[in-house]
Amino acid sequence: MLNMKYIRACLGHSLISERIFCEDYEKDREIELVDSQRELHSDLVYIGTQEQIRNVLASAPSADPSALLIAAEAAEAIPDELVCGQKISLIETSLSLAECYNLINGIMRRQRRWQRELREMKISPSAQLIMEYLSDESGASVFLIDPDGFVVAGCNRLSGRIPVFRSLVGEGRLSAAQLSSLKADSELHDGYGRIVFPNYDLTVYSRTIHVKDSYVMLLFVYEKPVMPFDLRSLTNYSEEPLALALHALGSRDLSEEDRRFKQLWNDILDKRFNNSSEIRDELVKFSVKPLAFSRVLLIGIEKPASRMADIIAELHKIFPASHIAAEESEIVVVLYHPKRIFSLDLENDLRLKAFLEKYDAYLSYSGATRDFIKLGSQYRLARQILTLGKQLELEPNERIFTHERYSVYCIIELCAQRYCSVYGNNDIILLNHPAIIHLTRYDRDHNNNLRDVLYVYLMNDCSISKTAAKTFMHRNTIFNKLKKIEDLININFEDGAIRQQLLFSCQLILYYERVMGLRLNLDGGKNA
């Protein structure tokens, strides 16, 4: 829908004159060419030349006094008597009919894109991702503030020098006085407001988003003058996905410490710290003190089913020596250790197992580090492991994806991305040992599973007993399959370098098939 206040702002120097004869001329409307209408309606914006408009006004009285016209290609002024008696608002421009139509049509195309892309965010609503989207589209710093003044989510582009927003950027909260002043200045009673900070060349637009019986404040902050922007339409389309995201998050019920750590975690991800010491100085302010080593656990929740505050409270009981930050269906747990631990024994934690099953959740974790500045990279690594673990499905009903097992697939993914960029194709299996391709072809032609058996065999220290247990086959069956493999590829499994290359090739093909969604062409053509 077209917002007429924004349309008039876009017309700029091309605006010749305005004659407003109705009170609600700024309401949102659709567009239509005036052409030869028999009746004018209030929910439309009519566009036409001066001659067309004069003809229509003379022959087609408005059915509603709030109809509005935009005139293009001005020639002679339209007499007041044609307009005033009908209470029709008229905006005259120097644009041609085509230019005027293209201007409005371009606005509507962008609105349709916003509507489509924000509708897609309703599938898995994330307040933080929506903030980043709004910031990218509007070019503003965007903050979502709850009734207590806390930053629920935000995307910051500010320098942090403006007093009222220094609290937002630095502390993640507005004081009661700041919040009260902002509410008054932004005229939230009608859902929209504009605040100007002349001493800082700063402009703020606000919008309220209603969530159940409460609300949050959406702030767009510009640090310098900006061209007109259709914030009303953008925020209209964002209201529903934001409400869904906030309902899932339940951020207003988080404890003070969880709120503070969430803001700190956002600052870490935004790289607002210069070194590890600065992060440690912030962490020691919490009741849970950082230890020598830290690692990132990432939990993806498919079915929240509870307030996020309650979910986090459950996690604090499972991981007491930790800090937790939540973003709707994604929860970050920063876990501390007094000494380096190479592997976590989480599979045997019955409380964690029950938690993951209760919320249909999955967990991944990074390696441990002494350097707090690396926590952002550890988080991204854990996120990559979580995504790959769900795609690869290496074990049935697997919910915990370990750094030890899945980091090699992160390497393969980086390798695949670089390969595609350098070579201009996705034939990453050219990096494979040819013996694995040969086994794959044999399996297809003979309905066998030699490649899978070899992979499990290599993953289990070339132990026939372990391979038999993992594959639920008899030892003799495994022995016979291994003998067939040796006959087919004639490779010495005593050579550690060969074993390593074969294992990597098996893993690379798993990635090729399950993550990239491609199949080997085994008929002599591409990928043969």
N, C-alpha and C positions, 0 to 999 in steps of 0.2 A: 504493500500500500504506500502511496505517496504522502509524505508529510509536507504540507504547503509552506511551512516556515522554512524548512530546509531547501525547498525548491526556490523560493525567493532569494535565499542566501546564495545559491549556486548561480543564479542569473547575474549577480554582481553588476558590472558596468553595463551589461546589455539591458538592464531594467530601465525602461523609459518613464513609466508612470504607474501608479497604483490607485485604484478606486475601490475601496472596501465598503460594501453595503450590507454585510451580514456578520453576525457575531462569531460564528464557528467556522470561519473560512480556513483556519489552520488544521482542521480535522483531516484524518487520513482518507485518501480517495484513490479510486482507480482512474485510468486514463482512457480517453476516447477522442477521436477526431470529431470536430464540430460538424463538418460537412453540411448536411441539410437535415438537421434534427427537427422533429416535430414537437419535442418536449425535452426540457432540461432537468436533470435530476441532481440532488445534492451529494450523492456518493461518487460522482465522477468529476474528473478534470477534463474540460473540453479544450482542445487545441485547434486553432484555425487561423486563417489570414484575416486581416481587418475586414475585407469585403464579405467573407463568409460569415463572420461574427455579426456584422451589421444586418445581413439578410436574415440570420437566424433570430436575432433579437427582435427584429421587426415582425416576424411571422410565427415564432414559437415561444410563447410565454413560459416562464419557468414554472414547473409543477411544484417547486419547493423554493422558498426564498433564499436558501443557503447555497444554491448552485454557484459554481465558480468557473470563470473562463480565463485562459491564457491566450493572448493575441500575439501572433507573429507577423513579420513582414509589415511593419506599420507604414501606412500610407497617409490616410487622413484620420484625424482624431474621431473617435466614436462619440456621438453626441450624448451628453449626460442624460437626456430624457429617455434614451433607449435603455439606460442602465438603472437609473435611480428608481424608477417606478416599479421595477421588478426586484429590487434589492439584490442585485447580482454583483459579485465582486469581480473586478476586471483588472488583470495585470498585463501591461503592454511591454513588449520587449523589442529589441532591434534584431533579434535572431531570425533567421529564415525559418519557414515552417519545418523544413527537414532538420535544421540544427536544433530547434526547440524539441522536436519529437525525439531526436537521437539522444539529447541530454536526458530527458525523462526516461526513455527506454533503457539507457545505460544504468540509471539509478535502479530501475526495476530489475534488471538482470542481476545486478549485484545483490539486491535484496533476496532474489530467488536463490542465489548461491549461499548466502548466509542462512536462509531458512533450511536449505537442504543439508548443509554441513553441520549446523547446530542440531538439526533433527537426528542426524546420525550419532551425535554425542549422547543422546538419550539412551542408547543401547547399553553403554557402559559409562555412566556419567562420572566425570571427575572435575571438581571445582577448579583444581589447579590447571588442568589442561584447557578448560573453558576460559580461565583468566588469560592464559598465554595466547589463546586464539583471539580473544577480544583485544588484547594489547597489540598483536600483530596487525589486525585489521584497522584499528583506530590510530595506531601510532602513539598511544598514551600509556602511562603507567596506570595499571588497573589494580584496585584493592577491593576485596570483599570484607566488609566489617560487620561483626555481629552486634547485637544490642548493647553488649558490655564494652564495646570499643576494640575487641580483639580482631586481629587480622586472621580471617579464616583461610584465605588463599590470596595470592597476589602475583603480579608480574611487574617488577620494578625497573623503571628506566631513569629514575631521578638521581640527582647528585647527592641527595640527603641533606642539603643545607637549609631547606625551608623549614622553619620551626615546627609547624603543626604536622608536617609529614616526616620530620626527623624521628618522631615517636613511632610512626608506622614502619619506617624502613629499619630503624635500629632496634626498637624494643618490641615491635609487633603489636602495639596497642596504643590507642588514644586515651588520654586521661578523660575523666568525667566532664571537666570543663571544656576540653577540646571537642569532645563528642557533642555536648550540648550546643556549643557555638556552631559547629558544622551542621547540625540538624536545623538550627534556626536560619542560618545563612542560605542553606540549599533548598529551603521551601519544600520539605519532603511531603507536605500535605497533599500535593498533587502528583507525587511520584517522580517528579523531575526537578532539577534545580541547577543553577549555575552560580559559581562563586568565583570572584576575581581577586587575586592577591597582587595589587599593583606594584608594591615594593619589590616583588620577586618576579614580575612578569609571568605570573602563574595563573592558570585557569583550571577550575575543577567543575566537572559535571557529575551529578549524582543521580542515582535511580534506586528506588526501594524494590526489593524482591521479597514477596510474602511467602513464608514457609509455615504452613499450619496456622497457628494463632500468634506467630511472631514474624519478624522480618529481619533482613540484613540490608546493609547499605552498599551499593555498588558505586565506586568512585573512579572516574576517568580523570587523570591528572596530566595536564600539559605544562611543560616548563617554559614554553615560549608560545607566541601567538600561532594559531593554526588556521588553516583554511576551513570552511564550513564542512562538517561531517555529519552523516545521518546516524547519530548515536541513538536516536529514539527507535528507529527500526532495528538497529543492531541489538539493543537491549531488549526490545520486545521479543525477538526470536530466541534470545539467550535465557529468558526468564524460566521457561519450563525445564530445560536440562539443568539449570542451576538449582532450581527447587528440588529436583530429584537427587542431585549430587549432595545437597545439604541435608536432605532427609536421611540419606545413607550414612553421611559422615557423623551427624549428631555432634558437631564440633562444640556447641555451646555447653555441652555437658562434660567436656574434658576437664581434667584437673589443671590447676595453675601450672604445675611442673610440666605436664604433657603439652600444654599450650606453648610454654616457653621453649621447650625443646623442639617442638615442631617449627617454630620460627627460626631457631638456630640451625636446624637441619636444612631449611630452605636457603639460609644464608650460605651454608657449606656447599650446597649444590649450585648456587649462583656464583660460587668462587669469590665471595666477599672478604675472605681472609687471605693474608699474604703468606702465612707459615703455620706450622703445626702448633707453635707456642700460643698463638692467638686463639686457636680453637680450644686448646687445653685450658687456657685462662677462663674461657666461657663455661667449659664443662665442669670445672671444679666448683662452680656456683650452685650446682644441683645437689640434691641429697645423695644420689648415687654418684660416687666419685669415679673418674676414669682410672683404669689400671694400665700396666705397661703395654698390653696388647689389646687391640680391638678388631672386631670383624663385623661385617654387615650381614644380617639375615633379612631376607625379603619374603613376605608372605602375600600371596595373591589369593583373594577370597572370591569365590564364584557366587556364593549365596550368603550375603551378610546376615540377613534375617534378624539382626539385633542392632541396637544403637552402637555406634563405633566406640563410644565411651565404655560400654559394657565389654565389648570385645577386647579393648586395650587392657581393661582391668583383669581379664582372664589371662592375658599374655604376661602381665606383670607378675602374676603368681608362678607362671612357668619359667620366666626369665627374670628373676628378681634383680640381678646385677646387670641391668641394662637400661637404655633409654629407648623410647618408642615414639615414632611419628607416623601418623596415619593420613592417607589420601584416599578416601572412599574405599575402593576394593583393593588397595595396596597398602601394606603396613611394613614399615622399616623398623627393625630391631638392631640397635647397636649394642653388641655384646662385648663385655670386657673380660680379660684373662690376666692373672698375675704373671704368667709365663707363657711362652709360645706353645700352642697346641696345634698340631698339624691336622687333626681330624676331629670332628664332633660326633659323639655317639648319640645322635638324636633319634635314630630308628627305634631304640629301646625305651624311649621316654613315653610312658603310657598316657600321661596328661597331654603331651603334645600330639600324640596320635589321635586321641579322642577329640582334641580341638580341631585338628585338620579335617577329620571326618565330619564333625558337627557342622562346619561352615563350608564344606566341600572346597577346602583350601589346599594350596600347594606352597612348599617352602624351598627356598634355595639359599645358599650362603657363599660368601667370598672367602678368600684366605685371610689370615691375620696380619696386622701391620702395627708397627710402632709409631708410624707417621700419621697423625690425624688429618693432615692435608690430603691424604690419599683416600679418605673415606668416600669422597664423591666418586672416584674411579672404582672403588670396591662396590659401591651401590650399583653402578652401571654394569659391572661385571656380574653381580648377583642377578640383576634384571635380565641380562642376556642368558644366563644359565637357566633361569626360571622359564623363559620363553622356549629355549631349546629343549629343556627337559620334557615339557608338555608336547612338543612336536615330535620328538624322537621316540618316546615311549619305550625306553630300553628295558624296563621291567614292568610286568603287569601290576596295575594298581599302585604304582610308585607315586608318592606324594612329597618326598624329600629328595631334592637334586643337589648333590654335593659338588663342591669345588673340585675335589680330587678326581671325580669321574667325568665331569662335564666341561672342565676348562679346556680340554683338548678340542672339544667341538666349538668353543669360542674361537680358538686358533684357526680351525678349519673355516669358520664363517668369515673371519677377517681375511683369510687366504682367498676364499671364494669371491669376496667383494673386490679384492685387489686384482684377482685374475680377470674377472669380468671387465673391470675398468681398463686394464692394460691390453688384453687380447681381444676385447670386443665381442666375446661370446661366453657361454656358460659351460663349456666343455671341461670342467675342472677334473673329470675322471682321467684326463690325459696325464695327470700327476700320479695316477695309480700304478702299482706294480702290475704288469700284464697278467701275472698268474691269477690275480683276483678276478679279472675280466674273464679269463678262461674258465674259472670255476663257476662264475655266474652263468656263462653260456651253457656249460654242462648241466647245471641245475635246471635251467629252463627246458633243455632238450630231453632230460631224463626225469623230470619231476622230482628232483632231489633237493637236499638242503646242505650240501657240503660247505658252501661259503659260510653259512651261519654257524655250523659246527666248528669250523676253523676259527671263527671270531671268538666264540665262547672258550675254545681251547687255549687260544693265545691270551685271552683276558684272565685265565685262571692258571697261569704259570705252567702251561703245557701239562696239566694234571688230568689224566683220564678219569679218575674218580670224581674230581670236582666238576669236570665237564659233563659227565653222566648225570650227576645230581642236578646241575643247573638246567640240563635239557630234558630231564626225566626219561633218559634212555638207559639201557643196560650197558655195562662196561664193554661187553663184547661188540655191541652195535657201534659204539664210539670208536673202538679199536679198528673195526673193519672200515669205517668211514675215513679215518685218518690214513689208513693204508691206501685207500682209493685216492685220497688227496695227494699223497706222495707219488703215486703212480702217474697221476695226471700232470702235476706241475714239477716233479723231480727237483724238490728244493730241500736243502739241509736245514732242518729245524734247530739244529745245535748252534747255528750262527745267529747270535743275538741281534746283529744289524738287520739280517733278513727278517727275523721275527718282528722286529720293530716296524719295518717297512710294510710287511703284510698286515699287521694290526692297524697301522695308520690308513692303509688302503681300504680295509673293511669299514673303518669309521667314516672315511671320506664318502664311500658309496652310501652308507646309511644316511648321511647328511644330504647327499645328492638326491636320494629317493624320497626321504621323509620330510625334509625341510624345504628343499627347492622344488619338490613335487615333480621331479623328472624321472624318466625311465631310460635305462640303457638301451641303445639301439644295437642289437646283437646280430643284425643280419648283414653286416659288411659295409654299411653306410656310415653316416656320422656317428661318432661315439663308439665305433666298433673296436 
